[in-house]
Amino acid sequence: MQVKQVPGAVSLENRARNNLDTLLNNPPVGFDRHLSFARMLFEDVVDYKTLPDFTLRRIANLDTVAPDEKSIGKILTEFEKLKNDLGADYLDKIKQKLGSMQSEVIVAIENVRD
């Protein structure tokens, strides 16, 4: 059985990933202090997918393509808020939890009578 994803959610995730990629590859003035946090967010979006839609939307709605001074201010403010809301090391905590989880293998056998 294949899980079907909601198109809006995928689009939101893609937009957030694209904005983070743009910020990492072409950071605006003053964004240097947020680079490591932006890398962490990018890693989460690509590999772990733990961010809620609300947070993805906050990232996706940023104007990262040729931002003007007002847009840069909004980007910097939003990253400060995200860092405060999530915690600067939130992904490390998630990785620790995932590392401590043990995998289980369940074997099921079905008896079929003829």
N, CA and C atoms as an extended XYZ file, in Angstrom:
342
Properties=species:S:1:pos:R:3:atomname:S:1:resname:S:1:resid:I:1 pbc="F F F"
N         0.835       -1.168        0.000 N   MET     1
C         0.000        0.000        0.000 CA  MET     1
C         0.889        1.242        0.000 C   MET     1
N         0.596        2.161       -0.863 N   GLN     2
C         1.396        3.375       -0.984 CA  GLN     2
C         0.663        4.519       -0.282 C   GLN     2
N         1.421        5.297        0.502 N   VAL     3
C         0.839        6.424        1.219 CA  VAL     3
C         0.768        7.612        0.273 C   VAL     3
N        -0.394        8.213        0.195 N   LYS     4
C        -0.590        9.348       -0.679 CA  LYS     4
C        -0.411       10.626        0.138 C   LYS     4
N         0.407       11.545       -0.368 N   GLN     5
C         0.643       12.797        0.328 CA  GLN     5
C        -0.272       13.881       -0.225 C   GLN     5
N        -0.611       14.811        0.636 N   VAL     6
C        -1.430       15.938        0.241 CA  VAL     6
C        -0.565       16.887       -0.591 C   VAL     6
N        -1.021       17.279       -1.791 N   PRO     7
C        -0.210       18.126       -2.659 CA  PRO     7
C         0.239       19.428       -1.997 C   PRO     7
N        -0.623       20.056       -1.214 N   GLY     8
C        -0.269       21.301       -0.552 CA  GLY     8
C         0.887       21.138        0.408 C   GLY     8
N         0.918       20.017        1.114 N   ALA     9
C         1.983       19.767        2.081 CA  ALA     9
C         3.322       19.585        1.370 C   ALA     9
N         3.316       18.885        0.264 N   VAL    10
C         4.551       18.684       -0.497 CA  VAL    10
C         5.036       20.015       -1.048 C   VAL    10
N         4.125       20.788       -1.578 N   SER    11
C         4.477       22.087       -2.119 CA  SER    11
C         5.048       22.989       -1.023 C   SER    11
N         4.454       22.961        0.150 N   LEU    12
C         4.926       23.753        1.279 CA  LEU    12
C         6.333       23.324        1.677 C   LEU    12
N         6.545       22.022        1.739 N   GLU    13
C         7.868       21.490        2.073 CA  GLU    13
C         8.902       21.894        1.012 C   GLU    13
N         8.530       21.804       -0.244 N   ASN    14
C         9.440       22.187       -1.336 CA  ASN    14
C         9.786       23.668       -1.279 C   ASN    14
N         8.791       24.500       -1.022 N   ARG    15
C         9.037       25.943       -0.954 CA  ARG    15
C         9.952       26.269        0.223 C   ARG    15
N         9.734       25.627        1.362 N   ALA    16
C        10.589       25.856        2.528 CA  ALA    16
C        12.019       25.409        2.231 C   ALA    16
N        12.161       24.226        1.615 N   ARG    17
C        13.490       23.725        1.268 CA  ARG    17
C        14.189       24.666        0.281 C   ARG    17
N        13.463       25.137       -0.713 N   ASN    18
C        14.037       26.057       -1.701 CA  ASN    18
C        14.473       27.368       -1.047 C   ASN    18
N        13.656       27.899       -0.140 N   ASN    19
C        14.028       29.136        0.544 CA  ASN    19
C        15.267       28.937        1.408 C   ASN    19
N        15.329       27.819        2.116 N   LEU    20
C        16.516       27.543        2.933 CA  LEU    20
C        17.752       27.380        2.054 C   LEU    20
N        17.602       26.693        0.941 N   ASP    21
C        18.717       26.509        0.007 CA  ASP    21
C        19.210       27.863       -0.514 C   ASP    21
N        18.274       28.739       -0.857 N   THR    22
C        18.635       30.075       -1.336 CA  THR    22
C        19.377       30.853       -0.256 C   THR    22
N        18.871       30.800        0.973 N   LEU    23
C        19.518       31.527        2.076 CA  LEU    23
C        20.909       30.980        2.375 C   LEU    23
N        21.085       29.677        2.240 N   LEU    24
C        22.393       29.078        2.513 CA  LEU    24
C        23.401       29.383        1.409 C   LEU    24
N        22.942       29.394        0.175 N   ASN    25
C        23.849       29.618       -0.959 CA  ASN    25
C        24.069       31.090       -1.283 C   ASN    25
N        23.146       31.937       -0.877 N   ASN    26
C        23.258       33.365       -1.145 CA  ASN    26
C        22.708       34.134        0.057 C   ASN    26
N        23.405       34.064        1.195 N   PRO    27
C        22.869       34.676        2.415 CA  PRO    27
C        22.809       36.199        2.314 C   PRO    27
N        21.690       36.782        2.782 N   PRO    28
C        21.598       38.240        2.786 CA  PRO    28
C        22.505       38.843        3.855 C   PRO    28
N        22.684       40.137        3.792 N   VAL    29
C        23.518       40.847        4.759 CA  VAL    29
C        22.966       40.621        6.164 C   VAL    29
N        23.840       40.230        7.091 N   GLY    30
C        23.450       40.029        8.480 CA  GLY    30
C        22.956       38.633        8.794 C   GLY    30
N        22.885       37.764        7.790 N   PHE    31
C        22.351       36.416        8.003 CA  PHE    31
C        23.414       35.445        8.522 C   PHE    31
N        24.660       35.869        8.565 N   ASP    32
C        25.765       34.987        8.972 CA  ASP    32
C        25.506       34.296       10.306 C   ASP    32
N        24.912       35.007       11.245 N   ARG    33
C        24.678       34.434       12.578 CA  ARG    33
C        23.616       33.339       12.574 C   ARG    33
N        22.878       33.219       11.480 N   HIS    34
C        21.820       32.207       11.381 CA  HIS    34
C        22.184       31.040       10.463 C   HIS    34
N        23.379       31.056        9.896 N   LEU    35
C        23.746       30.028        8.910 CA  LEU    35
C        23.700       28.615        9.482 C   LEU    35
N        24.249       28.405       10.667 N   SER    36
C        24.251       27.038       11.224 CA  SER    36
C        22.835       26.576       11.534 C   SER    36
N        21.990       27.484       12.015 N   PHE    37
C        20.599       27.122       12.286 CA  PHE    37
C        19.855       26.824       10.987 C   PHE    37
N        20.132       27.609        9.940 N   ALA    38
C        19.506       27.371        8.633 CA  ALA    38
C        19.939       26.017        8.071 C   ALA    38
N        21.211       25.646        8.272 N   ARG    39
C        21.678       24.312        7.836 CA  ARG    39
C        20.921       23.209        8.574 C   ARG    39
N        20.694       23.429        9.870 N   MET    40
C        19.966       22.453       10.677 CA  MET    40
C        18.523       22.319       10.182 C   MET    40
N        17.882       23.442        9.891 N   LEU    41
C        16.518       23.408        9.362 CA  LEU    41
C        16.481       22.686        8.016 C   LEU    41
N        17.465       22.972        7.163 N   PHE    42
C        17.530       22.327        5.848 CA  PHE    42
C        17.683       20.810        6.008 C   PHE    42
N        18.573       20.392        6.910 N   GLU    43
C        18.775       18.961        7.153 CA  GLU    43
C        17.478       18.315        7.640 C   GLU    43
N        16.767       19.010        8.503 N   ASP    44
C        15.508       18.482        9.013 CA  ASP    44
C        14.489       18.329        7.889 C   ASP    44
N        14.348       19.344        7.056 N   VAL    45
C        13.375       19.297        5.962 CA  VAL    45
C        13.708       18.175        4.989 C   VAL    45
N        14.971       17.981        4.708 N   VAL    46
C        15.379       16.976        3.721 CA  VAL    46
C        15.378       15.560        4.310 C   VAL    46
N        15.939       15.387        5.518 N   ASP    47
C        16.167       14.041        6.042 CA  ASP    47
C        15.182       13.569        7.112 C   ASP    47
N        14.735       14.452        7.983 N   TYR    48
C        13.965       14.009        9.150 CA  TYR    48
C        12.487       14.351        9.092 C   TYR    48
N        12.142       15.456        8.464 N   LYS    49
C        10.746       15.872        8.270 CA  LYS    49
C         9.971       15.963        9.592 C   LYS    49
N        10.585       16.602       10.594 N   THR    50
C         9.917       16.740       11.889 CA  THR    50
C         9.223       18.083       12.066 C   THR    50
N         9.461       19.020       11.167 N   LEU    51
C         8.882       20.353       11.328 CA  LEU    51
C         7.393       20.349       10.991 C   LEU    51
N         6.592       20.975       11.846 N   PRO    52
C         5.151       21.049       11.551 CA  PRO    52
C         4.881       21.997       10.379 C   PRO    52
N         3.702       21.877        9.784 N   ASP    53
C         3.327       22.708        8.644 CA  ASP    53
C         3.414       24.193        8.973 C   ASP    53
N         3.040       24.561       10.191 N   PHE    54
C         3.090       25.960       10.597 CA  PHE    54
C         4.504       26.522       10.454 C   PHE    54
N         5.496       25.760       10.899 N   THR    55
C         6.891       26.195       10.809 CA  THR    55
C         7.359       26.201        9.358 C   THR    55
N         6.996       25.172        8.606 N   LEU    56
C         7.349       25.139        7.181 CA  LEU    56
C         6.762       26.339        6.454 C   LEU    56
N         5.536       26.697        6.805 N   ARG    57
C         4.878       27.840        6.174 CA  ARG    57
C         5.615       29.137        6.497 C   ARG    57
N         6.080       29.254        7.741 N   ARG    58
C         6.833       30.451        8.130 CA  ARG    58
C         8.095       30.600        7.277 C   ARG    58
N         8.749       29.494        6.997 N   ILE    59
C         9.963       29.520        6.179 CA  ILE    59
C         9.607       29.730        4.706 C   ILE    59
N         8.570       29.035        4.240 N   ALA    60
C         8.181       29.101        2.829 CA  ALA    60
C         7.694       30.492        2.432 C   ALA    60
N         7.128       31.233        3.358 N   ASN    61
C         6.569       32.543        3.033 CA  ASN    61
C         7.603       33.673        3.029 C   ASN    61
N         8.850       33.360        3.344 N   LEU    62
C         9.891       34.386        3.327 CA  LEU    62
C        10.250       34.746        1.892 C   LEU    62
N        10.526       36.020        1.654 N   ASP    63
C        10.929       36.489        0.326 CA  ASP    63
C        12.452       36.406        0.237 C   ASP    63
N        12.957       35.329       -0.343 N   THR    64
C        14.402       35.102       -0.395 CA  THR    64
C        15.013       35.415       -1.758 C   THR    64
N        14.181       35.631       -2.766 N   VAL    65
C        14.687       35.921       -4.106 CA  VAL    65
C        14.842       37.429       -4.236 C   VAL    65
N        16.082       37.886       -4.311 N   ALA    66
C        16.413       39.312       -4.413 CA  ALA    66
C        15.671       40.131       -3.365 C   ALA    66
N        15.875       39.798       -2.082 N   PRO    67
C        15.129       40.514       -1.040 CA  PRO    67
C        15.592       41.961       -0.887 C   PRO    67
N        14.629       42.832       -0.625 N   ASP    68
C        14.970       44.222       -0.350 CA  ASP    68
C        15.268       44.361        1.148 C   ASP    68
N        15.525       45.566        1.583 N   GLU    69
C        15.904       45.795        2.983 CA  GLU    69
C        14.808       45.347        3.947 C   GLU    69
N        13.556       45.596        3.581 N   LYS    70
C        12.423       45.197        4.426 CA  LYS    70
C        12.329       43.665        4.516 C   LYS    70
N        12.506       42.987        3.385 N   SER    71
C        12.450       41.521        3.357 CA  SER    71
C        13.593       40.909        4.162 C   SER    71
N        14.766       41.509        4.072 N   ILE    72
C        15.917       41.011        4.839 CA  ILE    72
C        15.634       41.142        6.328 C   ILE    72
N        15.052       42.271        6.724 N   GLY    73
C        14.678       42.461        8.127 CA  GLY    73
C        13.691       41.410        8.591 C   GLY    73
N        12.723       41.084        7.732 N   LYS    74
C        11.729       40.063        8.076 CA  LYS    74
C        12.387       38.686        8.189 C   LYS    74
N        13.312       38.386        7.297 N   ILE    75
C        14.029       37.104        7.333 CA  ILE    75
C        14.805       36.971        8.646 C   ILE    75
N        15.533       38.010        8.995 N   LEU    76
C        16.340       37.973       10.222 CA  LEU    76
C        15.452       37.846       11.460 C   LEU    76
N        14.354       38.591       11.486 N   THR    77
C        13.414       38.523       12.610 CA  THR    77
C        12.793       37.135       12.714 C   THR    77
N        12.392       36.580       11.576 N   GLU    78
C        11.745       35.260       11.577 CA  GLU    78
C        12.710       34.179       12.051 C   GLU    78
N        13.965       34.268       11.653 N   PHE    79
C        14.937       33.265       12.099 CA  PHE    79
C        15.225       33.390       13.590 C   PHE    79
N        15.210       34.600       14.115 N   GLU    80
C        15.354       34.774       15.569 CA  GLU    80
C        14.188       34.107       16.288 C   GLU    80
N        12.976       34.336       15.785 N   LYS    81
C        11.781       33.737       16.395 CA  LYS    81
C        11.821       32.211       16.298 C   LYS    81
N        12.202       31.694       15.129 N   LEU    82
C        12.281       30.236       14.954 CA  LEU    82
C        13.295       29.626       15.916 C   LEU    82
N        14.434       30.284       16.054 N   LYS    83
C        15.478       29.792       16.949 CA  LYS    83
C        14.979       29.785       18.398 C   LYS    83
N        14.243       30.821       18.775 N   ASN    84
C        13.677       30.882       20.129 CA  ASN    84
C        12.577       29.849       20.324 C   ASN    84
N        11.719       29.674       19.316 N   ASP    85
C        10.594       28.740       19.419 CA  ASP    85
C        11.049       27.280       19.435 C   ASP    85
N        11.955       26.935       18.530 N   LEU    86
C        12.393       25.543       18.388 CA  LEU    86
C        13.552       25.193       19.314 C   LEU    86
N        14.393       26.150       19.562 N   GLY    87
C        15.635       25.902       20.286 CA  GLY    87
C        16.763       25.775       19.281 C   GLY    87
N        17.898       26.354       19.603 N   ALA    88
C        19.020       26.374       18.669 CA  ALA    88
C        19.563       24.980       18.363 C   ALA    88
N        19.299       24.013       19.240 N   ASP    89
C        19.825       22.660       19.054 CA  ASP    89
C        18.711       21.611       18.999 C   ASP    89
N        17.527       22.007       18.530 N   TYR    90
C        16.377       21.102       18.557 CA  TYR    90
C        16.621       19.812       17.774 C   TYR    90
N        17.311       19.886       16.657 N   LEU    91
C        17.515       18.686       15.832 CA  LEU    91
C        18.467       17.708       16.508 C   LEU    91
N        19.433       18.207       17.264 N   ASP    92
C        20.335       17.322       18.007 CA  ASP    92
C        19.554       16.478       19.004 C   ASP    92
N        18.575       17.085       19.658 N   LYS    93
C        17.731       16.354       20.613 CA  LYS    93
C        16.921       15.275       19.905 C   LYS    93
N        16.407       15.591       18.734 N   ILE    94
C        15.640       14.616       17.956 CA  ILE    94
C        16.539       13.461       17.522 C   ILE    94
N        17.746       13.783       17.090 N   LYS    95
C        18.692       12.740       16.675 CA  LYS    95
C        19.035       11.820       17.845 C   LYS    95
N        19.184       12.388       19.036 N   GLN    96
C        19.479       11.570       20.213 CA  GLN    96
C        18.328       10.621       20.507 C   GLN    96
N        17.108       11.115       20.410 N   LYS    97
C        15.943       10.266       20.650 CA  LYS    97
C        15.875        9.142       19.618 C   LYS    97
N        16.125        9.492       18.365 N   LEU    98
C        16.085        8.476       17.309 CA  LEU    98
C        17.195        7.454       17.483 C   LEU    98
N        18.354        7.887       17.951 N   GLY    99
C        19.473        6.985       18.157 CA  GLY    99
C        19.231        6.008       19.289 C   GLY    99
N        18.426        6.423       20.270 N   SER   100
C        18.177        5.544       21.404 CA  SER   100
C        17.029        4.570       21.163 C   SER   100
N        16.296        4.771       20.081 N   MET   101
C        15.193        3.860       19.770 CA  MET   101
C        15.750        2.576       19.172 C   MET   101
N        15.187        1.489       19.594 N   GLN   102
C        15.624        0.206       19.061 CA  GLN   102
C        14.650       -0.244       17.981 C   GLN   102
N        15.193       -0.838       16.964 N   SER   103
C        14.349       -1.365       15.901 CA  SER   103
C        13.833       -2.734       16.301 C   SER   103
N        12.615       -3.006       15.914 N   GLU   104
C        12.036       -4.311       16.172 CA  GLU   104
C        11.615       -4.928       14.848 C   GLU   104
N        11.796       -6.204       14.747 N   VAL   105
C        11.349       -6.938       13.580 CA  VAL   105
C        10.227       -7.852       14.025 C   VAL   105
N         9.101       -7.732       13.357 N   ILE   106
C         7.955       -8.571       13.693 CA  ILE   106
C         7.760       -9.543       12.532 C   ILE   106
N         7.742      -10.818       12.865 N   VAL   107
C         7.539      -11.835       11.867 CA  VAL   107
C         6.140      -12.400       12.066 C   VAL   107
N         5.362      -12.383       11.014 N   ALA   108
C         3.999      -12.888       11.095 CA  ALA   108
C         3.874      -14.086       10.152 C   ALA   108
N         3.235      -15.120       10.639 N   ILE   109
C         3.024      -16.319        9.831 CA  ILE   109
C         1.521      -16.570        9.783 C   ILE   109
N         1.037      -16.789        8.576 N   GLU   110
C        -0.376      -17.038        8.422 CA  GLU   110
C        -0.568      -18.516        8.082 C   GLU   110
N        -1.380      -19.168        8.854 N   ASN   111
C        -1.692      -20.570        8.572 CA  ASN   111
C        -2.864      -20.617        7.591 C   ASN   111
N        -2.629      -21.247        6.484 N   VAL   112
C        -3.670      -21.341        5.458 CA  VAL   112
C        -4.094      -22.803        5.382 C   VAL   112
N        -5.373      -23.028        5.490 N   ARG   113
C        -5.914      -24.381        5.398 CA  ARG   113
C        -6.504      -24.610        4.025 C   ARG   113
N        -6.224      -25.765        3.478 N   ASP   114
C        -6.747      -26.090        2.147 CA  ASP   114
C        -8.078      -26.758        2.224 C   ASP   114
